[in-house]
Amino acid sequence: MNEKSLIKLEFHKIKEEVKSGAVSGAGKELVESLHPHASRTEALRALNETNEAVKLMDLKGSPPFEGLYDVREGISRAGKGSVLTPGVLLRISNLLRSCRLMVKYLKTDGMDPKALLDLASGITILTQLEDE
């Protein structure tokens, strides 16, 4: 979609509004990188994910996003063998807890949010690491 159409549709204003509700720096970056889908198939897939999320929120309330922190720098440092501060370790633990709670939230009785579960299939629950 060309820039003139995006301006007419106020796409940038919509992104700013969505970004204001993001709970983490990584979420804000993700919103900033959003652009309209190029194909009808992609748009329908995304609309289905959104519809599932709205239904799930109507059924269960807000998703468990508390404890989400941008831990990419800490994970990068750990990968290089650096020692992490207790604060960074707590943030990583909180992120792991949030991931575990999100997967539990998505596995709701009476609803099968297939598209959302597909998105969450890459989340690995690391309870032992979270506890440590």
A tleap script that builds the chain and sets N, CA, C and O, in Angstrom:
source leaprc.protein.ff14SB
mol = sequence {
  NMET ASN GLU LYS SER LEU ILE LYS LEU GLU
  PHE HIE LYS ILE LYS GLU GLU VAL LYS SER
  GLY ALA VAL SER GLY ALA GLY LYS GLU LEU
  VAL GLU SER LEU HIE PRO HIE ALA SER ARG
  THR GLU ALA LEU ARG ALA LEU ASN GLU THR
  ASN GLU ALA VAL LYS LEU MET ASP LEU LYS
  GLY SER PRO PRO PHE GLU GLY LEU TYR ASP
  VAL ARG GLU GLY ILE SER ARG ALA GLY LYS
  GLY SER VAL LEU THR PRO GLY VAL LEU LEU
  ARG ILE SER ASN LEU LEU ARG SER CYS ARG
  LEU MET VAL LYS TYR LEU LYS THR ASP GLY
  MET ASP PRO LYS ALA LEU LEU ASP LEU ALA
  SER GLY ILE THR ILE LEU THR GLN LEU GLU
  ASP CGLU
}
set mol.1.N position { 0.853 -1.162 0.000 }
set mol.1.CA position { 0.000 0.000 0.000 }
set mol.1.C position { 0.905 1.234 0.000 }
set mol.1.O position { 1.909 1.275 0.712 }
set mol.2.N position { 0.551 2.217 -0.787 }
set mol.2.CA position { 1.412 3.389 -0.892 }
set mol.2.C position { 1.234 4.343 0.290 }
set mol.2.O position { 0.234 4.290 1.005 }
set mol.3.N position { 2.209 5.198 0.473 }
set mol.3.CA position { 2.233 6.105 1.620 }
set mol.3.C position { 1.035 7.048 1.639 }
set mol.3.O position { 0.518 7.369 2.709 }
set mol.4.N position { 0.587 7.494 0.463 }
set mol.4.CA position { -0.551 8.409 0.388 }
set mol.4.C position { -1.812 7.748 0.959 }
set mol.4.O position { -2.579 8.388 1.678 }
set mol.5.N position { -2.022 6.471 0.639 }
set mol.5.CA position { -3.175 5.734 1.171 }
set mol.5.C position { -3.065 5.570 2.681 }
set mol.5.O position { -4.058 5.689 3.399 }
set mol.6.N position { -1.852 5.296 3.158 }
set mol.6.CA position { -1.653 5.131 4.602 }
set mol.6.C position { -1.950 6.436 5.342 }
set mol.6.O position { -2.516 6.417 6.435 }
set mol.7.N position { -1.572 7.550 4.754 }
set mol.7.CA position { -1.848 8.854 5.376 }
set mol.7.C position { -3.349 9.110 5.386 }
set mol.7.O position { -3.892 9.554 6.398 }
set mol.8.N position { -4.023 8.839 4.281 }
set mol.8.CA position { -5.465 9.060 4.175 }
set mol.8.C position { -6.224 8.194 5.192 }
set mol.8.O position { -7.216 8.634 5.774 }
set mol.9.N position { -5.753 6.973 5.395 }
set mol.9.CA position { -6.382 6.058 6.356 }
set mol.9.C position { -5.943 6.312 7.801 }
set mol.9.O position { -6.416 5.661 8.732 }
set mol.10.N position { -5.026 7.275 7.967 }
set mol.10.CA position { -4.470 7.614 9.286 }
set mol.10.C position { -3.854 6.392 9.963 }
set mol.10.O position { -3.996 6.195 11.170 }
set mol.11.N position { -3.171 5.582 9.167 }
set mol.11.CA position { -2.552 4.362 9.672 }
set mol.11.C position { -1.531 4.660 10.762 }
set mol.11.O position { -1.445 3.924 11.745 }
set mol.12.N position { -0.762 5.721 10.602 }
set mol.12.CA position { 0.258 6.067 11.595 }
set mol.12.C position { -0.381 6.455 12.934 }
set mol.12.O position { 0.158 6.132 13.992 }
set mol.13.N position { -1.518 7.138 12.893 }
set mol.13.CA position { -2.226 7.499 14.131 }
set mol.13.C position { -2.742 6.245 14.835 }
set mol.13.O position { -2.680 6.137 16.059 }
set mol.14.N position { -3.245 5.314 14.053 }
set mol.14.CA position { -3.745 4.059 14.625 }
set mol.14.C position { -2.604 3.303 15.290 }
set mol.14.O position { -2.763 2.778 16.392 }
set mol.15.N position { -1.443 3.245 14.621 }
set mol.15.CA position { -0.291 2.561 15.206 }
set mol.15.C position { 0.130 3.218 16.511 }
set mol.15.O position { 0.473 2.519 17.464 }
set mol.16.N position { 0.112 4.547 16.577 }
set mol.16.CA position { 0.480 5.250 17.810 }
set mol.16.C position { -0.500 4.920 18.931 }
set mol.16.O position { -0.097 4.750 20.082 }
set mol.17.N position { -1.777 4.828 18.597 }
set mol.17.CA position { -2.792 4.489 19.601 }
set mol.17.C position { -2.567 3.068 20.127 }
set mol.17.O position { -2.638 2.827 21.332 }
set mol.18.N position { -2.300 2.141 19.222 }
set mol.18.CA position { -2.036 0.758 19.630 }
set mol.18.C position { -0.743 0.690 20.435 }
set mol.18.O position { -0.670 -0.011 21.443 }
set mol.19.N position { 0.273 1.418 19.990 }
set mol.19.CA position { 1.567 1.409 20.680 }
set mol.19.C position { 1.440 1.924 22.104 }
set mol.19.O position { 2.156 1.466 22.995 }
set mol.20.N position { 0.531 2.875 22.330 }
set mol.20.CA position { 0.364 3.416 23.682 }
set mol.20.C position { -0.157 2.356 24.658 }
set mol.20.O position { 0.006 2.494 25.870 }
set mol.21.N position { -0.782 1.300 24.131 }
set mol.21.CA position { -1.276 0.233 24.989 }
set mol.21.C position { -0.315 -0.931 25.141 }
set mol.21.O position { -0.595 -1.869 25.887 }
set mol.22.N position { 0.811 -0.887 24.447 }
set mol.22.CA position { 1.796 -1.973 24.545 }
set mol.22.C position { 2.433 -1.948 25.928 }
set mol.22.O position { 2.697 -0.879 26.478 }
set mol.23.N position { 2.679 -3.129 26.485 }
set mol.23.CA position { 3.194 -3.208 27.849 }
set mol.23.C position { 4.698 -3.419 27.926 }
set mol.23.O position { 5.258 -3.465 29.021 }
set mol.24.N position { 5.353 -3.546 26.791 }
set mol.24.CA position { 6.805 -3.740 26.821 }
set mol.24.C position { 7.444 -2.993 25.661 }
set mol.24.O position { 6.786 -2.649 24.679 }
set mol.25.N position { 8.733 -2.752 25.798 }
set mol.25.CA position { 9.486 -2.113 24.726 }
set mol.25.C position { 9.463 -2.942 23.462 }
set mol.25.O position { 9.353 -2.406 22.359 }
set mol.26.N position { 9.568 -4.257 23.624 }
set mol.26.CA position { 9.536 -5.144 22.457 }
set mol.26.C position { 8.173 -5.069 21.769 }
set mol.26.O position { 8.086 -5.113 20.542 }
set mol.27.N position { 7.112 -4.956 22.566 }
set mol.27.CA position { 5.771 -4.825 21.997 }
set mol.27.C position { 5.621 -3.534 21.214 }
set mol.27.O position { 5.022 -3.515 20.139 }
set mol.28.N position { 6.170 -2.452 21.761 }
set mol.28.CA position { 6.123 -1.163 21.060 }
set mol.28.C position { 6.892 -1.234 19.747 }
set mol.28.O position { 6.453 -0.678 18.741 }
set mol.29.N position { 8.039 -1.915 19.750 }
set mol.29.CA position { 8.813 -2.076 18.516 }
set mol.29.C position { 8.042 -2.898 17.490 }
set mol.29.O position { 8.078 -2.609 16.294 }
set mol.30.N position { 7.346 -3.923 17.969 }
set mol.30.CA position { 6.564 -4.761 17.068 }
set mol.30.C position { 5.444 -3.949 16.422 }
set mol.30.O position { 5.205 -4.061 15.220 }
set mol.31.N position { 4.760 -3.135 17.219 }
set mol.31.CA position { 3.696 -2.290 16.676 }
set mol.31.C position { 4.270 -1.322 15.647 }
set mol.31.O position { 3.672 -1.099 14.594 }
set mol.32.N position { 5.421 -0.752 15.952 }
set mol.32.CA position { 6.042 0.200 15.030 }
set mol.32.C position { 6.357 -0.445 13.687 }
set mol.32.O position { 6.338 0.233 12.659 }
set mol.33.N position { 6.644 -1.735 13.679 }
set mol.33.CA position { 7.001 -2.420 12.436 }
set mol.33.C position { 5.780 -2.907 11.646 }
set mol.33.O position { 5.925 -3.452 10.552 }
set mol.34.N position { 4.584 -2.712 12.198 }
set mol.34.CA position { 3.381 -3.190 11.511 }
set mol.34.C position { 3.140 -2.453 10.200 }
set mol.34.O position { 3.459 -1.272 10.063 }
set mol.35.N position { 2.578 -3.165 9.257 }
set mol.35.CA position { 2.188 -2.595 7.975 }
set mol.35.C position { 0.983 -3.392 7.470 }
set mol.35.O position { 0.781 -4.529 7.895 }
set mol.36.N position { 0.189 -2.822 6.581 }
set mol.36.CA position { -0.970 -3.562 6.059 }
set mol.36.C position { -0.517 -4.846 5.349 }
set mol.36.O position { 0.545 -4.896 4.729 }
set mol.37.N position { -1.342 -5.857 5.462 }
set mol.37.CA position { -1.024 -7.130 4.813 }
set mol.37.C position { -1.120 -6.985 3.301 }
set mol.37.O position { -1.959 -6.252 2.779 }
set mol.38.N position { -0.254 -7.691 2.625 }
set mol.38.CA position { -0.178 -7.585 1.172 }
set mol.38.C position { -1.230 -8.432 0.461 }
set mol.38.O position { -1.607 -8.137 -0.673 }
set mol.39.N position { -1.700 -9.476 1.125 }
set mol.39.CA position { -2.666 -10.358 0.459 }
set mol.39.C position { -3.923 -10.527 1.296 }
set mol.39.O position { -3.929 -10.326 2.510 }
set mol.40.N position { -4.965 -10.897 0.611 }
set mol.40.CA position { -6.247 -11.145 1.277 }
set mol.40.C position { -6.113 -12.295 2.273 }
set mol.40.O position { -6.694 -12.245 3.357 }
set mol.41.N position { -5.359 -13.321 1.918 }
set mol.41.CA position { -5.172 -14.482 2.784 }
set mol.41.C position { -4.518 -14.074 4.104 }
set mol.41.O position { -4.965 -14.484 5.175 }
set mol.42.N position { -3.462 -13.269 4.025 }
set mol.42.CA position { -2.791 -12.793 5.240 }
set mol.42.C position { -3.738 -11.956 6.086 }
set mol.42.O position { -3.770 -12.098 7.308 }
set mol.43.N position { -4.503 -11.091 5.448 }
set mol.43.CA position { -5.432 -10.225 6.181 }
set mol.43.C position { -6.505 -11.053 6.880 }
set mol.43.O position { -6.844 -10.781 8.032 }
set mol.44.N position { -7.043 -12.064 6.194 }
set mol.44.CA position { -8.065 -12.921 6.804 }
set mol.44.C position { -7.502 -13.725 7.971 }
set mol.44.O position { -8.180 -13.916 8.980 }
set mol.45.N position { -6.261 -14.196 7.833 }
set mol.45.CA position { -5.620 -14.942 8.927 }
set mol.45.C position { -5.478 -14.045 10.152 }
set mol.45.O position { -5.793 -14.453 11.270 }
set mol.46.N position { -5.003 -12.823 9.935 }
set mol.46.CA position { -4.825 -11.886 11.046 }
set mol.46.C position { -6.168 -11.503 11.662 }
set mol.46.O position { -6.270 -11.358 12.880 }
set mol.47.N position { -7.186 -11.338 10.839 }
set mol.47.CA position { -8.521 -11.012 11.349 }
set mol.47.C position { -9.059 -12.153 12.194 }
set mol.47.O position { -9.703 -11.915 13.216 }
set mol.48.N position { -8.804 -13.392 11.782 }
set mol.48.CA position { -9.224 -14.559 12.559 }
set mol.48.C position { -8.527 -14.579 13.924 }
set mol.48.O position { -9.158 -14.867 14.941 }
set mol.49.N position { -7.229 -14.273 13.941 }
set mol.49.CA position { -6.497 -14.208 15.214 }
set mol.49.C position { -7.095 -13.140 16.123 }
set mol.49.O position { -7.258 -13.356 17.324 }
set mol.50.N position { -7.417 -12.000 15.548 }
set mol.50.CA position { -8.007 -10.909 16.331 }
set mol.50.C position { -9.367 -11.308 16.874 }
set mol.50.O position { -9.664 -11.055 18.041 }
set mol.51.N position { -10.198 -11.931 16.043 }
set mol.51.CA position { -11.519 -12.372 16.499 }
set mol.51.C position { -11.406 -13.379 17.641 }
set mol.51.O position { -12.160 -13.308 18.611 }
set mol.52.N position { -10.470 -14.312 17.526 }
set mol.52.CA position { -10.260 -15.287 18.606 }
set mol.52.C position { -9.826 -14.587 19.884 }
set mol.52.O position { -10.298 -14.926 20.969 }
set mol.53.N position { -8.939 -13.624 19.765 }
set mol.53.CA position { -8.454 -12.902 20.945 }
set mol.53.C position { -9.586 -12.142 21.628 }
set mol.53.O position { -9.673 -12.132 22.856 }
set mol.54.N position { -10.452 -11.506 20.842 }
set mol.54.CA position { -11.575 -10.762 21.418 }
set mol.54.C position { -12.526 -11.717 22.137 }
set mol.54.O position { -12.968 -11.432 23.250 }
set mol.55.N position { -12.842 -12.847 21.505 }
set mol.55.CA position { -13.731 -13.836 22.145 }
set mol.55.C position { -13.121 -14.356 23.445 }
set mol.55.O position { -13.817 -14.502 24.451 }
set mol.56.N position { -11.830 -14.633 23.417 }
set mol.56.CA position { -11.143 -15.142 24.602 }
set mol.56.C position { -11.157 -14.099 25.725 }
set mol.56.O position { -11.371 -14.435 26.890 }
set mol.57.N position { -10.930 -12.850 25.370 }
set mol.57.CA position { -10.951 -11.783 26.381 }
set mol.57.C position { -12.359 -11.578 26.933 }
set mol.57.O position { -12.516 -11.272 28.115 }
set mol.58.N position { -13.385 -11.742 26.100 }
set mol.58.CA position { -14.763 -11.659 26.587 }
set mol.58.C position { -15.058 -12.776 27.581 }
set mol.58.O position { -15.774 -12.575 28.561 }
set mol.59.N position { -14.502 -13.944 27.320 }
set mol.59.CA position { -14.738 -15.117 28.162 }
set mol.59.C position { -13.915 -15.085 29.451 }
set mol.59.O position { -14.431 -15.408 30.521 }
set mol.60.N position { -12.627 -14.693 29.355 }
set mol.60.CA position { -11.709 -14.813 30.490 }
set mol.60.C position { -11.174 -13.498 31.030 }
set mol.60.O position { -10.488 -13.497 32.052 }
set mol.61.N position { -11.462 -12.389 30.383 }
set mol.61.CA position { -10.892 -11.122 30.819 }
set mol.61.C position { -9.526 -10.900 30.189 }
set mol.61.O position { -9.128 -11.608 29.264 }
set mol.62.N position { -8.830 -9.925 30.697 }
set mol.62.CA position { -7.538 -9.538 30.122 }
set mol.62.C position { -6.517 -10.664 30.227 }
set mol.62.O position { -6.499 -11.399 31.214 }
set mol.63.N position { -5.675 -10.799 29.220 }
set mol.63.CA position { -4.619 -11.814 29.272 }
set mol.63.C position { -3.559 -11.450 30.306 }
set mol.63.O position { -3.421 -10.283 30.674 }
set mol.64.N position { -2.809 -12.446 30.775 }
set mol.64.CA position { -1.819 -12.211 31.832 }
set mol.64.C position { -0.531 -11.591 31.296 }
set mol.64.O position { 0.474 -12.282 31.134 }
set mol.65.N position { -0.562 -10.296 31.023 }
set mol.65.CA position { 0.610 -9.619 30.487 }
set mol.65.C position { 1.495 -8.994 31.558 }
set mol.65.O position { 2.562 -8.469 31.241 }
set mol.66.N position { 1.073 -9.039 32.818 }
set mol.66.CA position { 1.920 -8.452 33.855 }
set mol.66.C position { 3.220 -9.236 33.952 }
set mol.66.O position { 3.235 -10.457 33.799 }
set mol.67.N position { 4.289 -8.534 34.204 }
set mol.67.CA position { 5.584 -9.192 34.310 }
set mol.67.C position { 6.324 -9.307 32.996 }
set mol.67.O position { 7.354 -9.976 32.919 }
set mol.68.N position { 5.810 -8.660 31.956 }
set mol.68.CA position { 6.512 -8.687 30.670 }
set mol.68.C position { 7.582 -7.609 30.650 }
set mol.68.O position { 7.298 -6.425 30.828 }
set mol.69.N position { 8.779 -8.026 30.437 }
set mol.69.CA position { 9.903 -7.104 30.341 }
set mol.69.C position { 10.692 -7.440 29.086 }
set mol.69.O position { 10.664 -8.571 28.601 }
set mol.70.N position { 11.379 -6.463 28.580 }
set mol.70.CA position { 12.273 -6.679 27.446 }
set mol.70.C position { 13.587 -7.220 28.011 }
set mol.70.O position { 14.379 -6.472 28.584 }
set mol.71.N position { 13.809 -8.503 27.847 }
set mol.71.CA position { 14.982 -9.162 28.430 }
set mol.71.C position { 15.997 -9.567 27.361 }
set mol.71.O position { 16.908 -10.350 27.631 }
set mol.72.N position { 15.838 -9.038 26.158 }
set mol.72.CA position { 16.734 -9.446 25.064 }
set mol.72.C position { 18.191 -9.158 25.387 }
set mol.72.O position { 19.057 -9.985 25.103 }
set mol.73.N position { 18.480 -8.003 25.975 }
set mol.73.CA position { 19.868 -7.662 26.291 }
set mol.73.C position { 20.441 -8.632 27.327 }
set mol.73.O position { 21.573 -9.095 27.183 }
set mol.74.N position { 19.672 -8.936 28.361 }
set mol.74.CA position { 20.131 -9.866 29.390 }
set mol.74.C position { 20.372 -11.261 28.832 }
set mol.74.O position { 21.351 -11.918 29.186 }
set mol.75.N position { 19.476 -11.709 27.959 }
set mol.75.CA position { 19.647 -13.034 27.359 }
set mol.75.C position { 20.875 -13.045 26.452 }
set mol.75.O position { 21.612 -14.030 26.400 }
set mol.76.N position { 21.084 -11.947 25.743 }
set mol.76.CA position { 22.270 -11.846 24.888 }
set mol.76.C position { 23.547 -11.912 25.726 }
set mol.76.O position { 24.500 -12.605 25.370 }
set mol.77.N position { 23.552 -11.184 26.840 }
set mol.77.CA position { 24.734 -11.204 27.718 }
set mol.77.C position { 24.943 -12.581 28.311 }
set mol.77.O position { 26.078 -13.046 28.413 }
set mol.78.N position { 23.855 -13.246 28.708 }
set mol.78.CA position { 23.984 -14.602 29.263 }
set mol.78.C position { 24.551 -15.552 28.212 }
set mol.78.O position { 25.358 -16.427 28.529 }
set mol.79.N position { 24.128 -15.378 26.963 }
set mol.79.CA position { 24.634 -16.210 25.875 }
set mol.79.C position { 26.121 -16.038 25.638 }
set mol.79.O position { 26.780 -16.930 25.102 }
set mol.80.N position { 26.651 -14.885 26.041 }
set mol.80.CA position { 28.079 -14.615 25.888 }
set mol.80.C position { 28.859 -14.999 27.138 }
set mol.80.O position { 30.071 -14.800 27.208 }
set mol.81.N position { 28.148 -15.558 28.137 }
set mol.81.CA position { 28.819 -16.007 29.351 }
set mol.81.C position { 28.914 -14.966 30.443 }
set mol.81.O position { 29.597 -15.190 31.442 }
set mol.82.N position { 28.244 -13.823 30.282 }
set mol.82.CA position { 28.290 -12.778 31.311 }
set mol.82.C position { 27.467 -13.173 32.532 }
set mol.82.O position { 26.539 -13.977 32.443 }
set mol.83.N position { 27.824 -12.596 33.662 }
set mol.83.CA position { 27.062 -12.778 34.888 }
set mol.83.C position { 25.931 -11.758 34.876 }
set mol.83.O position { 26.153 -10.586 34.571 }
set mol.84.N position { 24.713 -12.198 35.209 }
set mol.84.CA position { 23.557 -11.311 35.198 }
set mol.84.C position { 23.256 -10.813 36.606 }
set mol.84.O position { 23.467 -11.526 37.587 }
set mol.85.N position { 22.768 -9.595 36.693 }
set mol.85.CA position { 22.407 -9.029 37.987 }
set mol.85.C position { 21.119 -9.685 38.483 }
set mol.85.O position { 20.361 -10.242 37.689 }
set mol.86.N position { 20.868 -9.624 39.792 }
set mol.86.CA position { 19.618 -10.185 40.310 }
set mol.86.C position { 18.377 -9.566 39.664 }
set mol.86.O position { 17.388 -10.261 39.434 }
set mol.87.N position { 18.424 -8.269 39.373 }
set mol.87.CA position { 17.282 -7.619 38.738 }
set mol.87.C position { 16.978 -8.190 37.363 }
set mol.87.O position { 15.816 -8.408 37.020 }
set mol.88.N position { 18.013 -8.431 36.580 }
set mol.88.CA position { 17.826 -9.015 35.242 }
set mol.88.C position { 17.298 -10.437 35.375 }
set mol.88.O position { 16.415 -10.841 34.619 }
set mol.89.N position { 17.828 -11.197 36.326 }
set mol.89.CA position { 17.347 -12.568 36.540 }
set mol.89.C position { 15.878 -12.582 36.942 }
set mol.89.O position { 15.122 -13.446 36.498 }
set mol.90.N position { 15.470 -11.637 37.776 }
set mol.90.CA position { 14.060 -11.558 38.172 }
set mol.90.C position { 13.173 -11.211 36.981 }
set mol.90.O position { 12.071 -11.742 36.846 }
set mol.91.N position { 13.653 -10.326 36.126 }
set mol.91.CA position { 12.869 -9.968 34.939 }
set mol.91.C position { 12.720 -11.174 34.000 }
set mol.91.O position { 11.652 -11.394 33.428 }
set mol.92.N position { 13.781 -11.938 33.850 }
set mol.92.CA position { 13.710 -13.136 33.012 }
set mol.92.C position { 12.739 -14.140 33.626 }
set mol.92.O position { 11.947 -14.753 32.911 }
set mol.93.N position { 12.796 -14.310 34.940 }
set mol.93.CA position { 11.871 -15.202 35.628 }
set mol.93.C position { 10.425 -14.738 35.444 }
set mol.93.O position { 9.533 -15.554 35.213 }
set mol.94.N position { 10.196 -13.429 35.546 }
set mol.94.CA position { 8.848 -12.889 35.349 }
set mol.94.C position { 8.354 -13.132 33.929 }
set mol.94.O position { 7.180 -13.438 33.720 }
set mol.95.N position { 9.248 -12.998 32.957 }
set mol.95.CA position { 8.873 -13.261 31.571 }
set mol.95.C position { 8.511 -14.731 31.384 }
set mol.95.O position { 7.528 -15.048 30.715 }
set mol.96.N position { 9.296 -15.623 31.969 }
set mol.96.CA position { 8.996 -17.057 31.876 }
set mol.96.C position { 7.643 -17.369 32.510 }
set mol.96.O position { 6.875 -18.166 31.972 }
set mol.97.N position { 7.351 -16.745 33.648 }
set mol.97.CA position { 6.052 -16.934 34.319 }
set mol.97.C position { 4.928 -16.426 33.429 }
set mol.97.O position { 3.899 -17.085 33.285 }
set mol.98.N position { 5.123 -15.252 32.830 }
set mol.98.CA position { 4.103 -14.685 31.942 }
set mol.98.C position { 3.828 -15.600 30.758 }
set mol.98.O position { 2.678 -15.770 30.354 }
set mol.99.N position { 4.878 -16.186 30.206 }
set mol.99.CA position { 4.710 -17.123 29.090 }
set mol.99.C position { 3.907 -18.341 29.519 }
set mol.99.O position { 2.999 -18.775 28.810 }
set mol.100.N position { 4.243 -18.892 30.681 }
set mol.100.CA position { 3.525 -20.065 31.187 }
set mol.100.C position { 2.048 -19.734 31.416 }
set mol.100.O position { 1.170 -20.515 31.051 }
set mol.101.N position { 1.779 -18.575 32.022 }
set mol.101.CA position { 0.398 -18.168 32.285 }
set mol.101.C position { -0.366 -17.878 30.991 }
set mol.101.O position { -1.571 -18.119 30.915 }
set mol.102.N position { 0.326 -17.364 29.979 }
set mol.102.CA position { -0.330 -17.086 28.701 }
set mol.102.C position { -0.759 -18.373 28.017 }
set mol.102.O position { -1.859 -18.447 27.470 }
set mol.103.N position { 0.095 -19.386 28.039 }
set mol.103.CA position { -0.267 -20.671 27.435 }
set mol.103.C position { -1.467 -21.256 28.184 }
set mol.103.O position { -2.389 -21.783 27.562 }
set mol.104.N position { -1.456 -21.167 29.493 }
set mol.104.CA position { -2.585 -21.658 30.297 }
set mol.104.C position { -3.853 -20.871 29.962 }
set mol.104.O position { -4.931 -21.455 29.842 }
set mol.105.N position { -3.732 -19.572 29.815 }
set mol.105.CA position { -4.856 -18.700 29.467 }
set mol.105.C position { -5.457 -19.106 28.119 }
set mol.105.O position { -6.676 -19.106 27.954 }
set mol.106.N position { -4.603 -19.448 27.166 }
set mol.106.CA position { -5.088 -19.804 25.832 }
set mol.106.C position { -5.786 -21.155 25.812 }
set mol.106.O position { -6.657 -21.390 24.975 }
set mol.107.N position { -5.413 -22.040 26.719 }
set mol.107.CA position { -6.029 -23.369 26.768 }
set mol.107.C position { -7.265 -23.302 27.652 }
set mol.107.O position { -7.274 -23.790 28.782 }
set mol.108.N position { -8.296 -22.691 27.113 }
set mol.108.CA position { -9.515 -22.403 27.851 }
set mol.108.C position { -10.573 -23.454 27.576 }
set mol.108.O position { -10.782 -23.856 26.431 }
set mol.109.N position { -11.243 -23.900 28.640 }
set mol.109.CA position { -12.362 -24.817 28.471 }
set mol.109.C position { -13.480 -24.108 27.720 }
set mol.109.O position { -13.766 -22.935 27.963 }
set mol.110.N position { -14.097 -24.827 26.818 }
set mol.110.CA position { -15.223 -24.269 26.090 }
set mol.110.C position { -14.839 -23.425 24.885 }
set mol.110.O position { -15.709 -22.854 24.228 }
set mol.111.N position { -13.574 -23.342 24.594 }
set mol.111.CA position { -13.140 -22.561 23.438 }
set mol.111.C position { -11.861 -23.168 22.890 }
set mol.111.O position { -11.016 -23.655 23.641 }
set mol.112.N position { -11.732 -23.133 21.586 }
set mol.112.CA position { -10.535 -23.665 20.943 }
set mol.112.C position { -9.938 -22.580 20.051 }
set mol.112.O position { -10.202 -22.547 18.849 }
set mol.113.N position { -9.128 -21.686 20.643 }
set mol.113.CA position { -8.537 -20.597 19.843 }
set mol.113.C position { -7.362 -21.116 19.010 }
set mol.113.O position { -6.202 -20.833 19.311 }
set mol.114.N position { -7.682 -21.883 17.953 }
set mol.114.CA position { -6.662 -22.567 17.173 }
set mol.114.C position { -5.588 -21.623 16.639 }
set mol.114.O position { -4.398 -21.920 16.743 }
set mol.115.N position { -5.990 -20.500 16.074 }
set mol.115.CA position { -5.007 -19.570 15.502 }
set mol.115.C position { -4.082 -19.026 16.584 }
set mol.115.O position { -2.881 -18.882 16.358 }
set mol.116.N position { -4.634 -18.722 17.758 }
set mol.116.CA position { -3.804 -18.204 18.850 }
set mol.116.C position { -2.898 -19.293 19.407 }
set mol.116.O position { -1.745 -19.032 19.750 }
set mol.117.N position { -3.418 -20.512 19.496 }
set mol.117.CA position { -2.585 -21.618 19.968 }
set mol.117.C position { -1.458 -21.902 18.986 }
set mol.117.O position { -0.355 -22.268 19.393 }
set mol.118.N position { -1.731 -21.735 17.693 }
set mol.118.CA position { -0.672 -21.891 16.695 }
set mol.118.C position { 0.417 -20.853 16.917 }
set mol.118.O position { 1.604 -21.167 16.831 }
set mol.119.N position { 0.019 -19.613 17.205 }
set mol.119.CA position { 0.997 -18.561 17.488 }
set mol.119.C position { 1.818 -18.894 18.726 }
set mol.119.O position { 3.020 -18.632 18.772 }
set mol.120.N position { 1.165 -19.471 19.724 }
set mol.120.CA position { 1.832 -19.767 20.996 }
set mol.120.C position { 2.599 -21.079 20.972 }
set mol.120.O position { 3.244 -21.432 21.959 }
set mol.121.N position { 2.541 -21.800 19.873 }
set mol.121.CA position { 3.204 -23.107 19.829 }
set mol.121.C position { 4.718 -22.988 19.996 }
set mol.121.O position { 5.373 -23.964 20.361 }
set mol.122.N position { 5.273 -21.829 19.741 }
set mol.122.CA position { 6.708 -21.622 19.909 }
set mol.122.C position { 7.110 -21.284 21.333 }
set mol.122.O position { 8.299 -21.149 21.623 }
set mol.123.N position { 6.141 -21.146 22.225 }
set mol.123.CA position { 6.450 -20.839 23.622 }
set mol.123.C position { 6.781 -22.137 24.349 }
set mol.123.O position { 5.967 -23.060 24.397 }
set mol.124.N position { 7.961 -22.195 24.902 }
set mol.124.CA position { 8.380 -23.359 25.673 }
set mol.124.C position { 8.255 -23.021 27.153 }
set mol.124.O position { 8.783 -22.012 27.621 }
set mol.125.N position { 7.555 -23.873 27.876 }
set mol.125.CA position { 7.386 -23.674 29.315 }
set mol.125.C position { 8.640 -24.198 30.009 }
set mol.125.O position { 8.992 -25.369 29.866 }
set mol.126.N position { 9.303 -23.339 30.751 }
set mol.126.CA position { 10.548 -23.689 31.447 }
set mol.126.C position { 10.373 -23.462 32.947 }
set mol.126.O position { 11.018 -22.596 33.538 }
set mol.127.N position { 9.494 -24.252 33.546 }
set mol.127.CA position { 9.148 -24.062 34.956 }
set mol.127.C position { 10.364 -24.183 35.869 }
set mol.127.O position { 10.508 -23.399 36.807 }
set mol.128.N position { 11.231 -25.142 35.612 }
set mol.128.CA position { 12.412 -25.321 36.479 }
set mol.128.C position { 13.303 -24.093 36.413 }
set mol.128.O position { 13.765 -23.614 37.448 }
set mol.129.N position { 13.553 -23.573 35.215 }
set mol.129.CA position { 14.365 -22.369 35.071 }
set mol.129.C position { 13.687 -21.181 35.726 }
set mol.129.O position { 14.342 -20.375 36.386 }
set mol.130.N position { 12.381 -21.070 35.547 }
set mol.130.CA position { 11.617 -19.991 36.179 }
set mol.130.C position { 11.784 -20.034 37.701 }
set mol.130.O position { 11.994 -18.998 38.332 }
set mol.131.N position { 11.690 -21.229 38.289 }
set mol.131.CA position { 11.835 -21.375 39.738 }
set mol.131.C position { 13.258 -21.064 40.209 }
set mol.131.O position { 13.456 -20.441 41.253 }
set mol.132.N position { 14.229 -21.500 39.435 }
set mol.132.CA position { 15.629 -21.255 39.839 }
set mol.132.C position { 15.924 -19.787 39.812 }
set mol.132.O position { 17.043 -19.376 40.119 }
savepdb mol mol.pdb
quit
